[in-house]
Amino acid sequence: MTDEGRRPSLAAAWRPWTIAAAIGLTAVDALVLHLMGRRVWCECGSLSPWSWDIWSSHNSQHLIDPYTFTHVLHGAVYYAVLRLLLGPHRPSLRALLAVIIEVGWEIGENTNGVIAAYREATIALNYYGDSIANSVSDVIAFALGYSAAMRLPVWVSVVAFVAVEAALLLTIRDSLILNIVMLLHPFSAIKTWQMGG
């Protein structure tokens, strides 16, 4: 999965106009979430940049939480899929498309319908949407994952993906793949396991 026989440079994808567009799209994400009534930061007022307890009201309210790692994986997956579909040319256009997809996901996952689906089908019982800070942080995590996948050998990206998924399954009983499966087709046995049963 190399671009024109070699790994593309970060500068080839993240040109000044691509970076400006990504910042603008992230600002649109923040504005839309604000208009949807999302808080800028955790209601608790804690200045801690992270929260590791997915069972608390702090989940998805600080800059970093266990689900931040799933957004890093988004970046790797988007890079691989767009590279496969669009080929090696125009890495900056592919990067911009990936940002559009991620920002679209951030807005979509914070709609009332998707939040309700999360709370019904997954273990996100206390999920009431992301804070604006968390959503912006998720977009940054995605960009880091995208950039890493662009520069790393494919086998390293695959091993890293599997390792992150396994670590999340072991620590929080959830992962990117499991989250998608449970949203699309909930399995009561999986949910029981996730809840500690």
N, C-alpha and C positions, 0 to 999 in steps of 0.2 A: 504494500500500500504506500508506495513512494510517489512523489510528484515529479514527473519527468525524470525518473531514474534516481532521484535523491530525495531526502527529506526536505520539505519546504522550510524556509526560514520563518521565524515568527513575524518578521517584518513584511514578508510576502502576503501574509494573511491579515495581519493587524496594521494596515496602513493608516496614516492619520485620518483619512476620511472614514475608514471602517471603525476606528476607535471612537471618533466623534459621533457616528451613527449609533454605535453600541451604547454610548453614554446617553444619547438622546432617547433611545428606546427604553433604557433603564429608567430614565426620568419619567417617561410616559407610563411605565409600569407603576412607579411610585405614585404618580398623580391619579391613575385609575384606581389603585387600591385606596388612596385617600378618599376619592369620591364614593367608593364602595363602603366607606365607614371604618376602614382598618386603622388601627392605632399605629403611631410611628414606632413605638417601643412597648415593651412588656408593661402591662397595667400595674405590675407589682412595684415598678419604679427601681428595681435593682439595676445597678450599673454593670453587673457582670456581663461580659460579652458573650458568654456561652451558658447553655443549660443542657445537661446530659440526661435529665429525667423526662422520658417521653410520656410518662403517665401524669404529668403535672400540667397546670395551666401555663407553665413557662415554655412548653414545647412550641417551637416555631415562632417564638416571641423575641429571642435574642439574636445576635449576629450568627452564632454557630450553635448547632445542635447535631445529634447523630444523622439527621436527614440531610445535612449539608453535604455529606459524602455521596449521597445519591445524586446530587446535582453535579458533583464532579464527574460521576459516571454518565450523566446526561451528556456532558461535553464530549466524552470519549465516544459514546454511541452516535451522537450527531455527526461528529467528524467522520466516523467510519461509514455511516449510511450516505452522507452527502458526497463523500469521496467516491463511493461505489456508484452512486447514481449519476453524478455529474462529471466524474473523471478528474484528472490531475490539474486541469487548467483553472485559472481564475480563483486562486485560494482565498482572496479577499471577499469575493462574492459568496463563496461557500461559508466563510466565517460570518458574514452578515446574515445570510439565511438561517444559520444556526442560532444567532442571537434572536432573530425574529421568532423562531420556534420556541426558544426558551422563555422569552418574555410573554409570548402567547400562552405557554403553559402556566407561568406564574399568575397571570391574570385569570386564566380558566380555573385553576385549582382553588382560587379564592372566591369563586362565585358561590352563592348560597346552595345551588344544586349539587355542586361537586363536594362542598364541605359536608352537606347532609349525606352524600354517598360515602364519603370517607368515614363518617361517624357510624353509619349503619353497617358497612361491609368490612371495614378494617378495624384495627385495634386503636385507631385514633379517636377514642371516645371523648376526650377533652379537647378535640381540635375545633377551633372556631375561626380558622384562617390564620394566615401569616401576618406578623407585624410588617410594616413597610420596611423597616431595617432588615428583618430576616429575609424578605423577598429580594431586596437589593443584594444582600450577601449571597443568596442562592444564585443570582445571575453571575456574580463574580466567581463563585465556586465553579459554575458551569464553564466560564471562560478559561479558568485554570485547567480544568479537565480537557477542554477542547485543545488548548495549546500544548498540553502534555502529550495527548494522543497524536498530535501533528508532528511532534519531534521524536517521540520514542519509537523503537521498533515495534511492529505489530505484536510480536509474542510478549513483549513487556507489558503492553497495554492490556492484552488478554489476561495475563497472570495477575496484574494489578486489579483488573475488574473482578476476577474470581476471588481474590484475597479480600477486597473491600466487601463484596457480597457476603462472604463467609464470616468476616469479622462482625458485620451488622447482624447476621443471623444468630451468632453466638452471644452477642452483647445485648441486643434489644429485640430479638426474635422477629425482625423485620428486615427488609432489604428492598432495593429498587424493583427487582423482578417479582418478589412476593407481593409488594405493594400494587403493582400493575395487575397481577393475577387476581388479587382479592377485589380490586375495583371492577375488573371486567367480569369475573365469575367467582363470587365468594364461595369458599368451602368452609363449612362449619368445623370440620376437623382441624383445619389450619388455624382458624380463629381461636379454637379452644386451646391449641398448643401455644399460640401467641399470647394468650391471656394467662398462661402458666398452668393450664390444666393438663 
